[in-house]
Amino acid sequence: MSRDIRNISEKGFLQFAQEAEASALSDTFWRVTLPQNLETTSVNSPAFNTFLAAQDYLKSSSMLMKGTMISDLITISGDVHHIFPKAYLQKNGVDAKGRYNQVANYTYLDTQVNKAISDDAPCITNRFEPMTMQNILRYNRRYDNLLIRTKSNRMIRK
């Protein structure tokens, strides 16, 4: 801590903060470190909270509730829902709790929507726009093999 204070005194706060940000939040952090850290099962993990903060900063909408912002669902304490439901993954051979309960497989939803989805696979209905599904699969690559795409880019269960 005394080293940080000395560096702030020498460089000024703005330069110190910019250097700290550049070293801690490099491109590698966003592309490699953060996705790896999302393999935790704790919704209280710094990685999951960073993921939520990024969604809030980018003003991301809930993937199943058009017009509802992630920030609104966090504020009202929405439900954390499995993108690929636990029962669906277990039925398709993913038995390890640490794999189906990792935070990269979670999203915030309204309670009623969460109950309506239940254990359906994310591809049972045409719930997702193609771009949304691509973003989901980007952080859940291990489950991509459970889905196939039709010519219209709809997702169906194998």
GIMOGI-V564181 format. One record per helix or strand of 3 or more residues. SS is the DSSP state (a for helix, b for strand). FROM is the first residue (numbers start at 0). TO is the last residue. If there is no record, write none. Layout:
BEGIN
ss->SS from->FROM to->TO
ss->SS from->FROM to->TO
END
This chain:
BEGIN
ss->a from->1 to->10
ss->a from->12 to->23
ss->a from->26 to->36
ss->a from->45 to->56
ss->b from->64 to->68
ss->a from->69 to->74
ss->b from->78 to->81
ss->a from->85 to->90
ss->a from->96 to->99
ss->a from->102 to->104
ss->b from->105 to->108
ss->a from->110 to->116
ss->a from->129 to->137
ss->a from->140 to->145
ss->b from->146 to->148
ss->b from->154 to->156
END
